[in-house]
């Protein structure tokens, strides 16, 4: 809303300064003739900016029905996977319980509504930008290419959600037949690829880190679209040619030599404009922020910097991080110690998850269970954050969302409540490397190029190279896990499980948490009250003085239903356009 107001003010200023008559005699902005926009390059660029501003992402998506702006940022589709519990996320819980219907007003209805609104705006610009007077035709060509990119990218997002969707490739008027039928997923991907190929020549080079479309971003989205098409959900039985096309498209991004892995994994999302980011939605304080700083934050993480506790990583996710010797924690040869479960682990774990005994926002966070079997959550400044069974923001899994996603610099309630301006990353270079490794492995097996791509990602994390000689199946399993730990909480996991057709394997059992029980409960409770015993193991070491065990989260049973491979087409859209039938299977 703030951006809209600033845009309107700017447009008013442009109109006033560009006219010789008294600006009080001008037509009000809300009745401005649409043709005036296409007569002014500045207004056209602002129109393009507004399209960027309408992109949906995990930090900017409604959780509650339309109009509940307070719930924006309150959702992450990762909580519909096995990586996280969406404690306060009503839509996600209903999705997991199979209780949503095509009439539900939630994520999927907003995705359709806002997606096609954006596509319409992009189509208007594409069809009209050639009318805009300019001394530099390259500027108009670039704006058209950016709009074409945004239209194609949004078609891809819609196809991820719904499968078969209508292709809108031009501006529609009231005189046109507006009852457009759905096109097949394969046809949608072909459209996306052709649109990106048209856009790429007129887009700026990848060294532009402005949050707008570049050649590299278009090439990366093209590669991802081809990867989805080749995946088992859309190509049952496999097709080596499709996998090869996806691998070649990802390799083309790599060969640009424009991107590299950021040196600090924990800062890969937080450090804006770093060389790993290929395509993101950008936010900027104070005018464009999100609510994730308090909606996703654990309660009282630090002396005065708590949140609502909306996202809690699961034990399944934590267990997927290897030990530093490159083995799984279930490997009897690994160096994993169940009594000190967070020592000698892949360093990405410490950046992704807040766990018992971790230092976060300058304080040691303690998350453990007492005699009522509810999680205590304290910080070593002496504050007692949560001690009420059933509290709305109480930790459910034993874990909080880590510094890779959350802003550790927001360490007071005042800063937390101002909102976060962290960007939403759609594609980064590590994703491209893993996409290439996956597609190449599926097309021709685990050759040296596959090892090189995945080992680059592992090396940045401090993990050893994979053992040479893996079978295609073993390499596939390694890539599946590598994507999970590398890209956690970037909204890839749910769609990865679906396209791999592994959702019935991973999403058909209760969510699990990790319980820390004090060895000496009385000492822990006394320390809980006065925090005077500085030598207590509960103060000096979050690993000592506890026994750890896993448990099923109450009320978080998951039963997979194949209809959930795709979201339902919103009933409100079918009521307006019966040609959207048939509904997706099972809905």
Secondary structure, DSSP 4 states (H G I P E B T S, - for coil): -HHHHHHHHHHHHHHHHT-SS-GGGSPPGGG--HHHHTT-HHHHHHHHHHHHHT---TTS--SSSTT-GGGTT---GGGGTTSEE-TT-HHHHHHHTT---TT--SHHHHHHHHHHHHHHHHHHHHHHGGGS--S-HHHHHHHHHHHHHHHHHHHHHHHHHHSSB----S---TTS---PPPBPHHHHHHHHHHHHHHHHTTSBPTT--SSS-BHHHHHHHHHHHHHHHHSTTTSTT--HHHHHHHHHHHHHHHTT------S-GGGTTTSTT-TTEEEEE--BTTTB-BTHHHHSSPTT-SSB-------EE-HHHHHTSPBTTS--TT-TTS---GGGTTTTB-THHHHHEE-TT-EETTEEEEEEE-TTS-EEEEETTS-EEE--TT-TT--SSS-EE-TTTS-TT--BHHHHHT-B---EEEEEHHHHHHHHHHHHHHHH-S-HHHHHHHHHHHHHTTPPPPPTT--HHHHHHHHHHHHHHHSTTSS-HHHHHHHTT-HHHHSSS--EEEEEEESSHHHHHHHHHH---TT-HHHH-SSTTEEEEEEEPTT------GGGGSPPPPHHHHHH-GGGPSPPTT-
